[in-house]
Amino acid sequence: MTLSFDPAALRLPKGHYVDGQYVEGADALEIVRPSDGQALSAIPLADAGLVDEAIRISAKVQKESGWADCMPRERARVLRRWADLIDEEAVYLAQLEAVCSTRPVTQALQGDVVNCADHIRFFAEFADKEGGVVAPTASSQMGMILHEPYGVIGAIAPWNVPISMAAWKLAPALAAGNGIVIKPSEMTPYSTLYLAELAVRAGLPKGLVNVVLGDGPVTGCAITTHPLTGKVSFTGSTRAGAQIMADIARTGIKPMTLELGGKSPQVVFADADLDLAAASVARSITGNAGQVCVAGSRLIAEKSIAEELMAKIAEHMLKMAPGKTWDEKTVYSPIISETQIQRIETLVDAARAEGAELVTGGCRMEAEGYFYAPTILAGVDEDNPAVREEVFGPVLTAQSFESEEEACALATHPTYGLASGLFTRDLSRAIRMSRKLEAGTVWVNRYGRSRDMILPTGGYKSSGLGKDLGREAYLGALRTKSVLIDL
């Protein structure tokens, strides 16, 4: 069986998904396939009125269906059935993921869809294993800390790994007993729409999960500022996250989880396994063509091995060949849009104008669609635009150091602190550096998450607030209530 498919022949979900059914509307936003630059289809834009309807339905269903009040084991059973349906529909979901996104269909099937189902199963296990606690108080009293759902969580997911990011939002919210209204990116909506359809088929109450399509300024703002949205969960750019914070502050106070931008360093010491480090660094910046918030975009190598390491990384990069996301043989992703590839070009040109040395890449690839060659820029300092700004593309900067203190100084970014990588055979150094690196996640002798969802993810500084994944994400979908009883 081949995974390759004809994008023009793929059946696409049509419209918003509200109250257990598709709701069509006038075409407002065009979707373009980044693999070839061709128009795929168009979607409607949910205005404030439709968002209000979707949130009110979710709130009503959350209260009246018994989703929050049923036996937690029953909630977990339904969620596991949902994950099973995702497995059964994996090929179609992978095709929906690949058709208009940057995700090659084979990677979507073997990685993204599997991760989505596993996320749901992981958080389902918390439903009947996490509860409130009895607090230590005087023997004449009983103190309790209760955990309760918010009601409706408003979620906004990004375009770079759509189905995985949707699962980050949906799974903990629903396991904790909430309803959810989610807006996928207007560029990559289809896999999220079908997830919601499968949720109803699995037994989730109709209307508990609603998917509204649209952009950030209209649809996204209506979700985040709605008075019935108890909490907001957003993954995207730091600029958009700051706007969400401002919108919420302007209209009311509510908690939020924000997973935002990054400019993550990868520190390589001379005692590291250089072949391992080179492969890891190359994967981290060429995976999804660097369009990942945790992309390891800043190489910081000990001076004695910097040239050798860069050569090894460049060797990996030169093997990357463009291919359409609906071709099962494709491994290297396109850039999501013409606007984004132009932004990458502008930043690389600005970096070179300020002294960056081009080691490899630095241009579009000769292919139909939006493909940018994996790029290394050396000879940069902390003020260079390619070091300072998140490129969100396959662009790696390279700096060198001579001491551990200098490595820490170069790794520390004034704006971001999402993730970092560290390569060394010295265990003591690894522990010292892990404590010093200013990032929410430190990977040692690897770069990137495993499939162990128990480790939370989230950033320091302008890289975000709160945590996704792990027990922290489940507890983040609940509010606490203190009860003190005199006996």
N, C-alpha and C positions, 0 to 999 in steps of 0.2 A: 504494500500500500504506500502510495506517495503522499507526502504532506503538501506538496506544491499545489497551488490552486489558481484559478482565474479570478482576479478581484472583481471583474465586471459581472461574474455569475454568482457571486456570494449573496445569499439572502441576508439583508440587514434589518435589525429591529427598527421600527419607524415610530418616532414620536417620543414624548416623555412617558415614564411609567409611574402612574399614580393610581392608588386604590386598586391595585391588582390588574390594571389594564393599560394598554398603550393609548396615549392621548395625542392625537396629531394636531399640528398647527401649521401656520404659514412658514414656508422656508425662509430662514433669516440668516443663517450662518453656513457658508460653504466649507466643505471638508475636502482637502487636497491630499492626495497620496504623496508622501515625501519620497518614495522610491522612484517615481517617474514624473512628479510635478503635475499630474493630471487630476482634474476634479473627480471626486468619487460620488458625492451626494451633498445634500444640504439638510440642516436640522432646524427645528423651530427654536425660538428664544423664549424662555419662561419669564414673564413679567412679574411684578410684585404681586399681582392678583393670583396668578397660578401658584407661586411660591407660598402665599398665604394659605391657599386651599390645601396644598400638599402637606404643609406643617400642621394645620388644624386636623386633617384626617389622621396623620401619624399620631398626634397627641390623643385624639379620641380613641383610636384603636389601641394604643398603648394602655390606656386606662380601662377600657371596656372589654378587651379581649382576654384579660387575665394573663397576658404575657409576662408582666412583671410579678404577678402574684402566684403563678402556678408553681408546682413542685419544680425546683431548679433542675432536677434530673430530667424532667420532661422537656424543659427548654434546651438542655444539652442534647437530648435525643433528636429533636427537630433540627438543630444545627448540624449534627453529624449526618443526618439524612441529606441536608443541603450539600454538605461536602461530598457525599457519595454521588449526588447528581452532577456536581461539577466534574468529578472524575469520569462519569459516564459520557458527558458532553465535552470532554477535553479537546478533541480535535476541532470541533466547531468554535469553541471559545478561543482556541489558539488562532484560528483563522480570523475571527472578529478582532482579536488583539492585533494581528499583524497587518490587516488590510489598510489601515490608515495611520499606523503608528510607526515608531522606529524599531520595533521588536521583530526580528526574523522569526518566521513561523516555527522553526524547529526549536529555537531557544524559548519561545513562548510556551510550546507544548511541554518541553522537558523541564522548564524552570518556572515560569510565571504562573501557569495554571496549576501546577502541582503545589507551588507555594501558597496560592490562594486557598486551595482546599485544606492544606495543612494548617494555615492560619486559623481557619474556622474551627477545625478540630481542636487545635491548641487552646483557643479561648473558650470553647464549649466545656472543656474540662474544669475551668474555674467556676462555672455556674453553680455546681453543687459541692464545691470544695473550699470556697472562700465565703466567709460571712462576717458578721460583727463580732465584737469581743466583749467579755465582761471585764470591767476595769477594777483594779484593786482600790477599794474604798473601805470605810469603816464597816465593821460587822453589822451595824444597825442600818446599813444602807446597801442598795445595789446600784452600781453604776454600769451603764452599757453604752457602747459605741456602735450605733447601727449604720449599715450601709444601705443606701437607697438610690435607685436610678434617677437621673435628671428629668426624665420624661422624653423629650426629643433632643437628639444631638444633631446639629447641622454640620455637614461635612463637605469639604471641597477637596477634590483629588487632582493630581497633576497629570500631564500627558506622557511622561517619560516611561513609566511602567504601569499602565493604567489598571490592570486587573489586580496586581499585587497591592498597589496603593489603595484601591477600593477595599480590599480585604483588611488592610490596616485600620480602616475607619469602621467598616461594617461589623467585623467579628467581635471586638471587645464591647462595642456599644450594645449589640443585641444580646450577647451572653450576659451582660449586666442587667438586662431587662428594659432597655430603652427602645424607643422607636428612633428612626433615623431618616433624615432627608439629605440626600447626597447629590452634589453636582459634579459629574466627571468633567474633564476638560472638553471644551467645545471642539477640539481637534481629534479626540479619541474616545467617543462616548459608548461604542457599541458593546464592548464586553461587559461594562457595568450594567447596562440595560438588561442584558440577558441574565446576568447574575441575579438581578431583582426578580425576573420572571421565574428562575429556578428556585428562588427562596419561597415563593408562594406555592410552587409545585411540591416543595419539601414539607409544607405544613405551617410556615410562618403566616400569621394572620394577614389577610389582604389589607394593604394600606399602612402596615407597620414600617415597611421599607418603601420609600418613594424616591424616584430618580427624576430630577428636573434638569433639562438641558439649557445651556445659555452661556453667557460670558460672565466675567467677574464684576464689572461695574453695575450691571443690572441684576442678574440672577444671583450671583454670589453675595452681593451686598444685601439683597432682600433676605437671604438665608441667615446671614450673620447678625443682622439687626432686628430680626423678628422677635417680638416679646415672648413667644412660646419656645424659642430655641434656648434650651437650658445650658448648653455648652457648645463650643465651636471647635472643630478639628480641621486643621488645614495643613497641607503640604505643598510647598511652592517656593517662590522667590522671597528673599528678605524684603524687597520693596513691597510686594503684595501683602506679606504678613504684617508689615508696619501699617499699611492702609486698613487692614482688617482690625487691628488694634485701635486705630483712630476711629473707625466706624462704630465699633462696640462702645468705646468710651463716650462717643457723642450721643449714643442712643440708650445706654444703660450699662450695667456691670454684669459680666458673666465670665466664667472661666474659659480658658482656651488651651488647646495643645497646638503648637506651631512647630513644624519641622521645616526649616528654611534653608538658605543657601550655605555653601561651604567653599573653602579654599584649602583643602586638606593637604598637609605635608606628608612626605614619606622619607624618613630619615634612615640612611643606609650607612652603617659603619664598615670599616675595612675588614673586620673579622667575619662579616656576614657571608652566607652562601650567595655569591654574586649571580649565579645562574637562577636560583630561586627568586632573588630580589628582582632581577631584570624581568623575569616572566610575570611576577606579581605587579610590578609597576606598570608594565606595558598593558596588562589586562585591565588594570584599574582605570586607565585613561582612554583605552580603545573600546572597552565594553560599553555598549549602547552609544558608541562614538562620543564618549565622555559626557553624555547627557544624563548624569546621575549626580544627586546632591553630594554624595560622599566620594565623588571621583578624586583619586589621588593626584591632584594637578600640580603639586610642587615637589619636585625631587630635590632632596638636600643630602648630598653624598660627601663622605669623607674625601678630602682632597686627593689622597694617594690613589684612590680607585675610581674617581669621578669620570675620567675619560673612558676607561675600560667599561664601566657600567653603562654610560650613555651609548656606547657602541653596541652593547648587547641589547639594550632597549630598542634602539633604532632598528636592529635586525628583526626583532619581533614586529615592529610597526610596519616594516616594508612588506610583510607577508599579508597585510590586510587588503582585501580586494572588495570593491563595491558590489552589491547584489540586491536584488529586489526582495522585500520582506516576505513576499508570498512564494519565493523559491526556497525549497527545503535545504539547499546547499549553502545559502547565504549565512555568513557569520559576522560581517561588518555592517553596521547600521547606517542609514542615512541621517542627516540632520532633519529636524522636524519640519522646517519651513524655510522659504526663501528669506524671510525676515531674520530668522536666527542665523542662517549661514552668512548673511551680510554682516550681522553683528560680530560673528567670529572673525571675519575678514578684517573688519575695522579695528578690532582689538589687536590682532596680530600685526597689522600694519603700524598701529600706534606703538606697540612694543618694539618693533624693529626700528622705528624712527627715534626711539629713545635709547638705542644702543644694543638691543637684544640680537644675539647671533643665531641665525637659522641653522640648525643642525640637520633637520630633515622635515619634509612636509611644507607647510605654509601656503597651501593653495587648494583650490577645488580639485577633485579627482575627475578624470575624463570618464564621465558616466551620465546617463540620463538620471535626472533627479538631483537631490540635494546631498552631495557627498563631499566631505572635507577630509583631506589627507591627514593622518596622524602626524603631529607636529611636536618637535622639541625646540625650545628657545633657551639658549645658554647665555651666560654673561649678563644676567639680569640682577638688579638690586631690588630692595624692598619697595622702592617707589615706582618701579616699572608697572605699567597698566596690566600686563599679563600676570604679575605677581599679586597686585593689589585687588583686581576685580575678578569676580567669578565669570569665566568664559562660557561655561556649559557647552563645551565641545572638546574634541580630542587634542587639546593643547597642553603640553607639559613644559613647565619651566624648570631649569636646572641651576642649582647653586651649590657651592661647596663649603666645607668647614674643616677646621683643624683641631677643635676641642669640643668636648661635650657641652660646655657652656655656650659656645658659639652655635652649636647645633640647635640647642633649645631656643636661643634668641632668634635664629632664622625661622624656626618652626612656628613661633608665636606670631599669629596674625592679628593686626589691630581690630579687625571687624569680625572674623569668623572663628568658630571653634567647634566644628561638627564632628570630624573624625581625624585620625592620624595613623600612620603606619610606622613601624620601627623594625629594622632588620639588624640583628646582632646575635652572636653565639654566646655572649656574656650575660648570664642570667641576672647578676647583680645590676649591671648597666640597664638591662631591660626593665627591671623593677624601678630603678631610680628614674629613668626617663619616662616611664608610664605615669609616675606621680607628677612629673614636672610638665608634661605636655598638656596644653590647655585645650582639651577637646572632650566631648562627651563620650567618645569611643576611642580606644587605642587598640590596634591590631599589631601583634608581634609575630614576625616571620610569616606573615600572610597579609593580604589586604582584601577586606570584604567580609560580609556576614556569612556565617554558616546557616544551616537550616534549623538551628536551635533557636526557637523563638523566645526562649526564656530570658535572653539578654536584651534589656531595654535599649532603645536608641533615641538620641536626642542631643541637642547641641548646647554649647556655651555661647555667651555673647549674642551677636545678632544671628546666630544659627538656629535660634528657636527657644521655645518654652515647653516644659513638660516632656513626656516620654511616650513613644510608640513602642509596641512589642513588650513582651515580658509581663510579669505580674503588675508592674507599675501602670501599664496601659489599661489593664482590666480595672484596677482600683481607680484609675483616672476617669473611668466612665461612671463612677459612683460618687455621690456626696455623702458626707458623714453627719450623723445626728447623735448628740450626747444626751443620754437619759439618766437621771439620778432619782432614785426612789428611796424614801424613808420607809423602813419596814416596821 
